[in-house]
Amino acid sequence: MGIDKKEIKSIEEVKEMVDLFYAKVREDDLLSPIFNHVIKDNWPTHLVKMYRFWQTVLLEEHTYYGSPFAPHAQLPIKGLHFDRWKRLFLETVDDNFMGKKASEAKFRAEKMAEMFQIKIEHLQKVNT
């Protein structure tokens, strides 16, 4: 691909990972309608939250406070949305980053998506 992969060592790489990933999400035909409907013009605020979340997870610099699941609980999403989200996230990391933190980012994203999917499917069943 010609891109020099880098290790995720600081907030700068975290920001790059988040920005590259959400640029894909915002263009994706399946995910963009959901994200854009909920986030509207608050993308800068959302991205800052995501920087803090991943900074906390990957760099062990505790800057994120809150519950990541709560904002997702009522979204009209199903397995295919999670599959696309995971694919875009893994592609972003694989195309641009390498090393231990990149592997950890992919592992954590997959586990988080799986947990969110289980919880959301449960809530959808309970509410129908």
Backbone torsions as a table, in degrees:
resi	resn	phi	psi	omega
1	MET	NA	-21.2	177.5
2	GLY	87.7	-0.2	-179.7
3	ILE	-93.0	131.8	174.8
4	ASP	-77.0	119.2	178.1
5	LYS	-78.6	147.2	-179.8
6	LYS	-128.6	163.4	175.4
7	GLU	-86.0	151.8	176.4
8	ILE	-89.0	103.1	-175.0
9	LYS	-119.7	-19.1	-173.9
10	SER	-146.8	176.6	178.0
11	ILE	-60.3	-28.2	-179.9
12	GLU	-63.4	-43.6	177.9
13	GLU	-70.1	-36.5	176.2
14	VAL	-59.8	-47.2	179.5
15	LYS	-61.3	-42.0	179.1
16	GLU	-62.4	-44.6	178.9
17	MET	-59.9	-48.2	-178.9
18	VAL	-63.3	-45.9	-178.7
19	ASP	-63.4	-44.2	179.4
20	LEU	-63.7	-42.9	-179.5
21	PHE	-64.0	-50.2	-176.5
22	TYR	-72.2	-21.7	171.0
23	ALA	-63.1	-39.7	176.8
24	LYS	-67.1	-44.3	-179.7
25	VAL	-59.5	-42.5	-176.8
26	ARG	-67.7	-19.4	179.0
27	GLU	-101.2	-11.0	-173.6
28	ASP	-74.0	132.4	-176.1
29	ASP	-65.8	-27.2	-179.7
30	LEU	-88.4	-43.7	-173.1
31	LEU	-89.1	-33.4	-174.3
32	SER	-59.4	-39.8	179.2
33	PRO	-60.1	-37.7	-179.1
34	ILE	-71.0	-52.0	-178.8
35	PHE	-61.9	-46.5	-177.8
36	ASN	-66.9	-32.4	178.0
37	HIS	-66.1	-41.6	-176.9
38	VAL	-80.4	-44.3	-173.6
39	ILE	-82.5	-30.3	-179.2
40	LYS	54.4	-124.9	-179.8
41	ASP	-96.8	19.4	-179.6
42	ASN	-94.9	26.4	180.0
43	TRP	-57.9	-43.7	179.4
44	PRO	-57.0	-42.3	178.9
45	THR	-65.3	-43.5	179.1
46	HIS	-61.7	-44.3	-178.7
47	LEU	-63.1	-39.4	177.3
48	VAL	-61.1	-41.8	176.3
49	LYS	-60.1	-42.5	-179.5
50	MET	-67.9	-36.1	174.9
51	TYR	-59.3	-47.1	-177.6
52	ARG	-65.3	-41.8	179.5
53	PHE	-58.9	-52.9	-177.0
54	TRP	-71.1	-29.2	174.4
55	GLN	-63.2	-42.1	178.4
56	THR	-65.7	-46.1	-176.3
57	VAL	-68.9	-47.8	-171.1
58	LEU	-91.8	-35.3	-174.4
59	LEU	-102.4	-5.1	-178.9
60	GLU	56.8	34.5	173.4
61	GLU	-109.0	103.5	-169.2
62	HIS	-73.8	95.9	179.1
63	THR	-120.8	-8.7	-179.3
64	TYR	-102.2	129.8	176.1
65	TYR	-128.9	132.5	179.3
66	GLY	138.8	-176.2	-179.9
67	SER	-112.0	112.9	-177.1
68	PRO	-67.9	-23.9	-176.6
69	PHE	-76.0	-40.4	-171.3
70	ALA	-48.5	-46.8	-179.1
71	PRO	-66.1	-16.7	-177.1
72	HIS	-96.6	-12.1	-168.9
73	ALA	-56.6	-38.0	-174.5
74	GLN	-103.2	11.0	-179.5
75	LEU	-70.7	144.4	179.3
76	PRO	-82.5	69.5	-175.5
77	ILE	-124.8	152.9	-176.9
78	LYS	-133.9	-174.4	-177.6
79	GLY	-53.2	-40.6	-178.3
80	LEU	-64.6	-31.2	177.0
81	HIS	-68.5	-42.4	178.5
82	PHE	-65.8	-40.4	178.4
83	ASP	-60.1	-43.8	-180.0
84	ARG	-66.8	-44.0	179.5
85	TRP	-57.3	-48.8	-179.6
86	LYS	-62.2	-43.3	-178.3
87	ARG	-61.5	-45.2	179.7
88	LEU	-64.7	-39.4	179.8
89	PHE	-66.0	-48.3	-179.2
90	LEU	-62.4	-42.0	176.9
91	GLU	-59.8	-44.2	-179.3
92	THR	-59.9	-47.7	-178.9
93	VAL	-66.9	-49.0	-178.0
94	ASP	-60.6	-36.8	-177.2
95	ASP	-75.7	-21.2	-169.9
96	ASN	-125.6	-17.8	-172.3
97	PHE	-134.3	161.8	178.3
98	MET	-146.1	169.8	173.3
99	GLY	96.8	-175.6	-174.2
100	LYS	-60.3	-45.9	-177.7
101	LYS	-69.0	-33.5	176.5
102	ALA	-65.0	-44.1	177.4
103	SER	-63.0	-40.8	178.6
104	GLU	-64.6	-40.4	178.4
105	ALA	-59.1	-45.2	-179.5
106	LYS	-65.4	-44.3	179.3
107	PHE	-60.6	-48.3	-178.2
108	ARG	-64.3	-40.4	179.8
109	ALA	-63.8	-44.2	179.8
110	GLU	-62.9	-45.2	-179.3
111	LYS	-65.0	-40.9	179.1
112	MET	-64.3	-44.5	179.2
113	ALA	-62.5	-42.1	178.6
114	GLU	-61.6	-44.6	-179.4
115	MET	-65.8	-45.0	178.1
116	PHE	-59.5	-43.0	-178.7
117	GLN	-62.4	-45.4	178.9
118	ILE	-60.2	-46.8	-178.3
119	LYS	-65.4	-43.7	-178.6
120	ILE	-66.4	-43.1	177.8
121	GLU	-60.9	-38.6	177.5
122	HIS	-64.2	-46.6	178.9
123	LEU	-61.6	-39.7	179.4
124	GLN	-64.1	-39.1	178.3
125	LYS	-67.2	-42.8	-178.9
126	VAL	-64.9	-35.2	-175.9
127	ASN	-89.3	4.7	179.0
128	THR	-105.3	NA	NA
